[in-house]
Amino acid sequence: MPFTTLFRGLRTPLLAAALAAGLALTLAVIDPARGTAASSLGQLQSQLGAQQDQQQHLSSKIGSLNQLIDTLDAQISLVQGREQTVADELASDRTKLKAVHGQLVVERAELLKLQAKLATGRALLANQLVSGYEANQPTLVSIVLSANGFQDLLNQLNFLGRAEHEQKSLIVTTTVAKQQATQAARRLAGLQSTDRRITHDAVLRQRALAEMNELLQSKQSALAKARAAQSAALQASRERSEALQHEISKVKAQQAAAAAAAAKASAQAAADAALPTPIGPALGADSGWAIPWAIVDCESGGQNFPPNSAGASGYYQIIPSTWQANGGTGPAAYLTSKAEQSAVAKRIWDTSGPGAWDCASIVGII
């Protein structure tokens, strides 16, 4: 029997349904290494959803970070304003300190002069006191008695008056010099105190300025690191999303191609099922057959087919020459009853064996 009879059997509704089921299975199984397409697509979409959730979370965190940045910018502006104020105050204090240093130099020079003047006055006063103590101090009586005339008396009295006046003037000068020296020493002490205070304040302001600068730099560094980390994470998530979307598009394209193939196969099966209905009843495997059912199923599927291109027809797909040679009536097998076809098929089996049918080797009978 010609092998083409095998494909005629595939035109039966049962085999057409099997073909459609096989195509549907092909549609479902795209990549055995990665599981079914539906499962793979579901996993990809789940991963994409997770990435999108992560992107929303990162965007929310970046939004919060932007709010912190705005707040920090305001703080930085405040700190910078305070920094400028401190710098201005520091410059003013340095100017004052310079002026105080100038005054301090002047006062120290004046103090040295006053101290020298006081020392001179004290030395003169001491010399006078020593001289007065060592020499007998003249009295008015001794001067009158020792005077050589009236003119000499006047001269001695004038000299005595001048000496007493000079002594009093020296005492006053020494006293004033001492007071001035004391006052100058007090002013100098005050200037030194002011000098120390201004210097101390300047140091404190410098330290405060350094701490504010350090705080500002620390906040800027932390802000830059946080923004860089969030931006890197967001970029990585976006790249992963793009890769997942590419994979999803690829799987969907595969599914569309498989669906198109299945639709084409279904249309072909429907076209095959629309061929002329075979003459005679359709018998199944539970009916009596003259030869093994496996061969019959392979040849005709249990259908009483009309002649194919080789002329084979009927349940057993017998060509006209073989049919007539083994006692068949009429021009073709399909025009007779199943019983007559079975009788002729049995005679063929008895004389030629299973080799008379090509399907015998296909189904493993020989």
C-alpha positions, 0 to 999 in steps of 0.5 A, spaced: 500 500 500 502 507 498 505 511 504 501 516 502 495 513 505 498 515 512 497 522 511 489 521 508 488 518 515 490 525 518 484 528 515 480 525 520 476 530 525 480 526 531 487 527 528 485 534 526 483 535 533 490 532 536 494 536 531 490 542 534 492 540 541 499 539 539 500 546 536 497 549 542 502 545 546 507 548 541 504 555 543 505 554 550 512 551 550 517 556 547 523 555 551 524 548 554 530 551 558 526 557 561 520 553 562 513 555 559 512 562 555 506 564 560 511 562 566 517 566 563 512 572 561 509 572 568 516 572 572 519 577 567 512 581 568 513 580 576 520 582 576 519 588 572 513 590 577 518 589 582 523 594 579 518 599 578 516 599 585 523 600 587 523 606 582 517 609 585 521 608 592 527 611 590 524 616 587 520 618 593 527 617 597 530 622 592 524 627 593 525 627 601 532 628 599 531 634 595 526 637 601 532 636 605 537 639 600 532 645 600 532 645 608 540 645 608 541 650 602 537 655 607 541 653 613 548 654 609 545 661 607 544 662 614 551 659 616 554 663 610 551 670 612 553 668 619 560 667 617 561 673 613 558 677 619 564 674 624 569 675 618 567 683 619 567 683 626 574 679 626 576 684 621 574 690 626 577 687 632 583 686 629 583 694 627 581 695 634 587 691 636 592 694 632 590 701 635 590 698 642 597 696 640 599 703 638 596 706 644 600 701 648 606 703 645 605 710 646 603 709 654 609 705 655 614 710 652 610 715 656 611 711 663 618 710 662 619 718 661 615 719 667 618 714 671 625 717 669 623 724 671 620 721 678 627 718 679 630 724 678 626 728 682 627 723 688 634 723 687 635 731 687 630 731 693 634 726 697 640 730 695 637 736 698 635 732 704 642 729 705 645 736 705 640 739 709 642 734 714 649 734 714 650 742 714 647 746 719 641 749 717 641 757 718 636 760 722 634 768 721 638 770 728 644 767 725 643 770 719 642 777 722 648 776 726 653 774 721 650 779 716 655 784 713 651 789 712 644 790 710 645 788 703 648 782 705 643 780 710 638 781 704 642 777 699 642 771 704 635 772 706 633 772 698 638 766 697 634 762 703 627 764 700 629 761 693 632 755 696 626 753 700 622 755 694 626 750 690 625 745 695 618 745 695 617 746 688 622 739 687 617 736 692 611 738 688 614 736 682 616 729 685 609 728 687 606 730 681 611 725 677 609 720 682 601 721 681 602 721 673 607 715 673 601 711 677 596 713 672 600 711 666 601 704 670 594 704 671 592 706 663 597 701 661 594 695 665 588 697 662 590 697 655 594 690 656 587 687 659 583 690 653 589 687 648 588 680 652 580 681 651 580 683 644 585 677 642 581 672 646 575 674 642 578 674 636 581 667 637 574 665 639 571 667 633 576 664 629 574 657 632 567 658 631 568 660 624 573 654 623 567 649 626 562 652 622 566 651 615 567 644 618 560 643 619 558 646 612 563 641 608 561 635 612 553 637 610 555 638 603 559 631 603 554 627 606 549 630 601 553 629 595 554 621 597 547 620 599 544 623 592 550 619 588 548 613 591 540 614 590 541 616 583 546 610 582 540 605 584 535 609 580 539 608 574 541 601 575 533 600 576 531 603 570 537 599 566 534 593 569 527 595 567 529 596 560 532 589 559 526 586 562 521 590 557 526 587 552 525 580 554 518 581 555 517 584 548 521 578 545 517 573 549 510 576 546 513 576 539 515 569 540 508 568 543 505 572 537 509 567 532 507 561 535 499 563 535 500 565 528 502 558 526 497 555 531 492 559 527 495 557 520 495 549 522 488 550 525 485 553 518 489 547 515 486 542 519 479 545 518 480 545 511 482 538 511 476 536 515 472 540 510 474 534 504 468 530 502 465 525 507 468 518 506 462 513 503 460 508 508 460 508 516 466 510 520 468 504 524 472 504 531 478 500 533 472 496 537 469 493 531 472 487 527 477 487 522 481 482 518 488 485 519 491 488 526 487 494 528 494 498 528 495 497 520 488 499 519 488 505 523 495 507 520 492 506 513 485 509 514 483 511 521 477 506 520 474 510 515 471 508 508 475 513 504 474 514 496 480 512 492 487 516 493 492 519 488 494 511 487 487 508 487 487 505 494 480 506 497 476 503 503 477 501 510 484 497 508 486 502 502 486 496 497 488 498 490 483 496 484 488 491 481 489 487 488 482 488 490 480 484 483 485 479 484 483 477 490 476 476 489 473 483 490 467 485 486 466 492 482 471 497 480 474 499 487 473 496 494 470 503 497 464 501 493 462 495 497 460 493 504 465 492 510 464 485 510 466 484 503 472 488 504 474 484 510 474 478 506 478 480 501 483 483 506 483 477 509 485 473 503 490 478 502 493 477 509 493 470 508 497 470 501 502 476 502 502 477 509 503 484 513 508 486 507 502 487 503 501 494 507 506 499 507 503 501 514 505 494 517 512 496 517 511 503 520 507 501 526 512 495 527 508 489 525 514 487 521 
